[in-house]
Amino acid sequence: MKRKQAEFILTILGVAEVLATFYTIYPPVAIALTPVAIYCLVIIYINDAKNSKNKPNA
């Protein structure tokens, strides 16, 4: 597994932890934040993919 993939998995786990915490405290907030979190993770993944294609192999 590449380092970027491992970092992205850790990011996903961190977001899941925050959502789980909100779900135990106040479920409507977690339900509302879940699509936003997924959208942000997709944007991060797309930007990382674009940046990795643009970098020259050194």
C-alpha positions in Angstrom: 0.0 0.0 0.0 1.3 3.4 -0.9 1.8 6.1 1.7 -0.9 8.4 0.2 -3.4 5.6 0.3 -2.6 4.8 3.9 -2.9 8.5 4.8 -6.2 8.7 3.0 -7.5 5.7 4.9 -6.4 7.3 8.2 -8.3 10.4 7.2 -11.4 8.4 6.5 -11.1 6.7 9.9 -10.7 10.1 11.6 -13.9 11.4 9.9 -15.8 8.3 10.9 -14.7 8.8 14.5 -16.0 12.3 14.5 -19.3 11.3 12.9 -19.7 8.5 15.4 -19.1 10.9 18.3 -21.7 13.3 16.9 -24.1 10.4 16.4 -23.8 9.4 20.1 -24.2 13.0 21.3 -26.8 14.3 18.8 -27.9 12.0 15.9 -29.5 14.7 13.7 -26.1 16.5 13.4 -24.3 13.3 12.4 -27.1 12.5 9.8 -26.7 16.0 8.4 -22.9 16.0 8.4 -22.5 12.6 6.7 -23.1 13.7 3.1 -20.9 16.8 3.7 -18.1 14.6 5.0 -18.4 12.2 2.1 -18.3 15.1 -0.4 -15.2 16.6 1.2 -13.4 13.2 1.2 -14.3 12.8 -2.5 -12.9 16.2 -3.3 -9.7 15.4 -1.4 -9.3 12.1 -3.2 -9.8 13.7 -6.6 -7.3 16.5 -5.9 -4.7 14.0 -4.7 -5.2 12.0 -7.9 -4.8 15.0 -10.1 -1.7 16.1 -8.2 -0.1 12.7 -8.4 -0.6 12.7 -12.2 0.9 16.2 -12.6 4.1 15.4 -10.7 7.0 14.3 -12.7 8.8 11.2 -11.7 12.0 12.3 -10.0 
